[in-house]
Every structure is written in C-alpha cells, then in structure tokens.
C-alpha cells in the first residue's frame, strides 16, 4: 500500500485568484504586450498545484518568470514547486533570490529556508519569517493583504522553531529555555493546537516530566483521533478521508511521533489506535511496525510483539533505513523474545503476516 498523497504547502495565492485579468489592447497596438499577466498565470499555477500537476505548474512558472523575474510571490511559488519535484538545490537558489529582492516582505521564503537549512542558520530563517508573520497578524490590514496569515500558521512556525532546539540545537547553552519559550508562544496563539500540545509533550519528556507529558499528548491525540465507536462503525472506512480533513489529522510523521510518546507514557491503547491508522495509510514504514512491536512488548504480549518486530525486520530488506538505534533495538527485542513457544497466546499474527 502506498503512502497517500498530501496537498503541497504553497504560498498564499488568494490575491492572484482575485486579480482582474488584463487583456492586451487589440486596437492598433504593437502586439508586444503579454497575453497574460503574472497574476493570471499564478491562478493557473495554483490550480495545477491543487491537482498535483507540478511539472505543468513549473512550465507556467517559467513563462511567468519571463514576464517578471523578480515577482516575490512567483519566486516563492516556483521554489515550492521545485521542492515538490525533488530539486532542493534549485529551490534554495530561488528562495535566496527572493530574500535579496524582498528581504522584509513575505514570510513564506523564510519558512521554506528554515526547513531546508540545519542548525542556527535554519533557526535564523524561522525567526525572520515569524517576525514578519507576527507583524502581519497584529496589523489591522492583514486580512486584506496577499500575505495575510492565520494564527494557526504562526503557531506552526513556532513549533518548527522549537523542534530545532529539541534536535539540531539541543546542545546550545540556552536550548531548553528558548524551546520552552517558542512552544509557549505557539500555545498562546492556539491553546488547543494538537501540534503545539504534542511539541510541549516532547519537551516535557526531554525534561523527565512524564506525568505532564502524558496529559499533554492525550489532549493532543484525543482532539483528532476517532473514538473506538467511530473506528468500529461500518461507515468509518468510507468516510475516513472526510473525517481526517474535518479533524485536522496531523501528517504521517507527526502521528508516528505521537505514537512513540504515547508508548513512552504508558498510553498503549491510544498508541495502538494511532498505529492502526498509520498502517491503513501506509503499511511499508519500518518504524510503525517497530512501534507496534514495542508497544506489545510493554504490554507483555510476546507473540504479537514478535510478529510485528519480525515484520519490521522484513521491511528492512526492502527499504533503506538510517535509524541505526531503531534497527539495533529491533534485533535486541527479537533476541530477548526468542522463538515462539507453544504456550504463548497468539493475537494478530496471521493478519499481520498476510499484510
């Protein structure tokens, strides 16, 4: 089963969608005026991105760049498409050009650069982008601006910045203080944000405060995870996509991280529910089968644990994995569990092995 396609992150093109189309004059003109404006082409590009037609969208970007190679929004959009097409080096060049052209207007380029750059360089890009976003959010005219932002977008930016201080920058002298400050800002903007609550749970786990981490991750997951009755309903599978959108279900990697935290704080049943959903979306991810096995191990369900861990081990032959710690843990757990014995109760073995 392949991973579901997700809508790409892209710059706000609402202003382009509302722009009035300009036609070249047909009354005795030279005929050199462009048939379409950049705004017209951005509308077309936006539609192609919505339907994941990135190669066609890139062609329209190239045409638009011939009209105006220094259009800030067009440069942001071009970079987004290049990233979707797997051309990060070209995207980086375009984004750097956008920074040169318009360093203090437009946050999108900085948020992309924050994702692409490591360590302090990435953090500085996030901080610059968030500064612009905060100004827009506070501005009375932001709602009418092509660069308007929502509180949720700023919240997500602070979460991304906090994550840097939990990972790449964790050894900085003030890492813990800054990480806590950024998450606090995110929660101030959106107190019920699943992303911000989960980020705070991760932060509390790093501090060794598992009790508060448990409260936070449960609140986060319960805001989007379907209840057991909904999961068992006959119409659940058919309506899953619509429900996911309404519930703002986090992206796949965030749900994997949520499952890991749930296991660490002893919320195994919730973890199983999250992992079931992940398997439904993509059953070729090694870490998901590993987490399933690890959760069953914590529940002293040896047969199921062994089955899921063996499935994870099998997938390592099909997919590259650079998480050496996880691969080592899989081998250690399988060695500890040993071969299956006759007195073990089988759980989901047959179903898993047929997946």
Secondary structure, DSSP 8 states (H G I E B T S, - for coil): -------------HHHHHS-------SS--S-S-SS-HHHHHHHHHHHHHTT-HHHHHHHHHHHHHH-TT-HHHHHHHHHHHHHTT-HHHHHHHHHHHHHH-TTS-SHHHHHHHHHS-HHHHHHHHHHHHHHHHHHHH-TTGGGSTT---HHHHHHHHHHHHHHHHTTTTTSTTHHHHHHHHHHHHHHH-TT-HHHHHHHHHHHHHTT-HHHHHHHHHHHHHTTS--HHHHHSTTHHHHHHHHHHHHT---HHHHHHHHHHHHHTT-HHHHHHHHHHHHHH-TT-HHHHHHHHHHHHHTT-HHHHHHHHHHHHHHTTTS----HHHHHHHHHHHHHH-S--TTS---SHHHHHH-
